[in-house]
Amino acid sequence: MVKFNRRWALTCAAASLACATIRADQNPNTASIGFGFGTYGMKSLSTPDAIRVCAEIGYDGIEFALFDGWPTEPTLLSKDDRDEIRRRLIESKLAVPSLLENLPCLRTDEQHSQNLERLKRAAELAHELSPGSPPVVQSIVAGKTADWEQTKNRLVDQLADWSKISETSGTTICFKPHAGHVVHTPERALWVHQQINSPRLKVVYDYSHFSLEGLSLTDSLRQLLPITAYVQVKDSRGTPAKHEYLLPGDGTTDYTELLRELKHAGYNGFVNVEVSSHVHRKPDYQPVPTAKLCYQRLAPLFDQAGVRRRQRS
């Protein structure tokens, strides 16, 4: 079982609070936005290779997937592994804006307890990899759209337990609205967030899910930006019942509009490419050419939108 001692928790809280203050900057003239790529689409690469590839392509950050079987699954990482990853991050000047977990809610009490232990491990790893600016830890919450009324209060109770871990560890934890899931609209996300009312519980904005629900990019983004700590990008087509997730640029999402809205709001975080399993499970999928293609498609749009890219340091 993962436990936090008091000194570690206080140190983490101070560092994370400083990071949260930076992210909360609402001045569009001083805000900068980082551009990252996630290892959810790089399972076949070692972590050092993934870091090297993202740095050489030109990304500002890298998101690590903590799923079972991925190279950065926390239970597989020794202290030496963690030190090595941190060293390579410093050498490459890449930030780690997010750690991606898979913690579906609304299942058994045992599953919930296991999710809390995974969250604790993720929070610990966040501070080990980037002590001065710990990444957010994020996950979907799952559930079914039609079950909202029967399950919403239980979901609040479970996410309140998430927020206790976030406050103890000094880590921002995010839940992600998802097409077809119990939290599938900005209104539901805002309601859940309001019930818990924790400054360390935020959301991840990913328009691909709202697009499937028939919602506009501008309206959904403006609704959620006040509680958004992180932005992911990919495309989608279809409906919540029958859909496909695509690489950014293979659909109709206006990423220049997205970036302009973020700039106008003074968003000072990261925009990160997520390669869906709909893409990376295909037999001919290749992670490095895909990372290069996404960069070629999206990086020029920062200039078009008048957005200042975050400096790697």
Stockholm file with secondary structure:
# STOCKHOLM 1.0

chainA/1-313         MVKFNRRWALTCAAASLACATIRADQNPNTASIGFGFGTYGMKSLSTPDAIRVCAEIGYDGIEFALFDGWPTEPTLLSKDDRDEIRRRLIESKLAVPSLLENLPCLRTDEQHSQNLERLKRAAELAHELSPGSPPVVQSIVAGKTADWEQTKNRLVDQLADWSKISETSGTTICFKPHAGHVVHTPERALWVHQQINSPRLKVVYDYSHFSLEGLSLTDSLRQLLPITAYVQVKDSRGTPAKHEYLLPGDGTTDYTELLRELKHAGYNGFVNVEVSSHVHRKPDYQPVPTAKLCYQRLAPLFDQAGVRRRQRS
#=GR chainA/1-313 SS CCCCCHHHHHHHHHHHHHHHHHHTCCCTTTCCBEEEEEGGGCTTSCHHHHHHHHHHHTCSEEEEECCTTSTTCGGGCCHHHHHHHHHHHHHHTCBCCEEECCCCCSSCHHHHHHHHHHHHHHHHHHHHHCTTSCCEEEEECCCCGGGHHHHHHHHHHHHHHHHHHHHHHTCCEEEECCTTSSSCSHHHHHHHHHHHCCTTEEEEEEHHHHHHTTCCHHHHHHHHGGGEEEEEECEEEECSSSEEEECTTSSCCCHHHHHHHHHHHTCCSEEEECCCHHHHTSTTCCHHHHHHHHHHHHHHHHHHTTCCBCCCC
#=GC SS_cons         CCCCCHHHHHHHHHHHHHHHHHHTCCCTTTCCBEEEEEGGGCTTSCHHHHHHHHHHHTCSEEEEECCTTSTTCGGGCCHHHHHHHHHHHHHHTCBCCEEECCCCCSSCHHHHHHHHHHHHHHHHHHHHHCTTSCCEEEEECCCCGGGHHHHHHHHHHHHHHHHHHHHHHTCCEEEECCTTSSSCSHHHHHHHHHHHCCTTEEEEEEHHHHHHTTCCHHHHHHHHGGGEEEEEECEEEECSSSEEEECTTSSCCCHHHHHHHHHHHTCCSEEEECCCHHHHTSTTCCHHHHHHHHHHHHHHHHHHTTCCBCCCC
//
